[in-house]
Amino acid sequence: MAPARKTFLTGLAVFVIGLALWLFGLDVEIVVFTPSKIGVVMMVLGAIEAAYGLYRMARDERA
């Protein structure tokens, strides 16, 4: 599998895991962190990584 496609799929996976934490971790509080806040951070990072993967795939097609 191409590295750009792996980056895109990894970003989507991180986004989905973050979405699950955000949706199902709203009423859970752990002493050190809140799962819903970690979920939001993971969604942002996953979206950035997926966008970078799309950019790399588009750039590789043009070359």
C-alpha positions in Angstrom: 0.0 0.0 0.0 1.2 3.5 -0.8 2.5 5.6 2.1 0.0 8.4 1.3 -2.9 6.0 1.5 -1.6 4.6 4.8 -1.4 8.2 6.2 -4.9 8.8 5.1 -6.3 5.6 6.6 -4.4 6.1 9.8 -5.8 9.6 10.1 -9.3 8.3 9.6 -8.8 5.6 12.2 -7.6 8.2 14.8 -10.5 10.4 13.9 -13.0 7.6 14.5 -11.5 6.5 17.8 -11.5 10.2 18.9 -15.2 10.5 17.9 -16.0 7.4 19.9 -14.2 8.8 22.9 -16.0 12.1 22.6 -19.5 10.5 22.1 -19.3 7.8 24.8 -16.9 9.5 27.3 -19.0 12.5 28.1 -20.1 11.3 31.5 -16.9 9.5 32.5 -14.2 11.3 34.5 -10.8 9.8 35.2 -8.6 11.5 37.8 -6.0 12.6 35.3 -8.0 13.3 32.1 -11.5 13.4 30.6 -12.0 11.0 27.7 -14.3 13.5 25.9 -11.5 16.1 25.8 -8.9 13.6 24.7 -11.4 12.5 22.0 -11.7 16.1 20.6 -7.9 16.3 20.5 -7.7 13.0 18.7 -10.4 14.1 16.2 -8.4 17.2 15.3 -5.2 15.4 14.9 -6.8 12.6 12.9 -8.5 15.1 10.6 -5.1 16.9 10.0 -3.4 13.6 9.3 -6.2 12.5 6.9 -6.0 15.8 5.1 -2.2 15.5 4.7 -2.7 12.0 3.3 -5.2 13.3 0.8 -2.7 16.0 -0.2 0.0 13.5 -0.6 -2.2 11.2 -2.8 -3.2 14.2 -5.0 0.4 15.3 -5.3 1.5 11.8 -6.2 -1.2 11.5 -8.9 0.0 14.8 -10.6 3.6 13.7 -10.6 
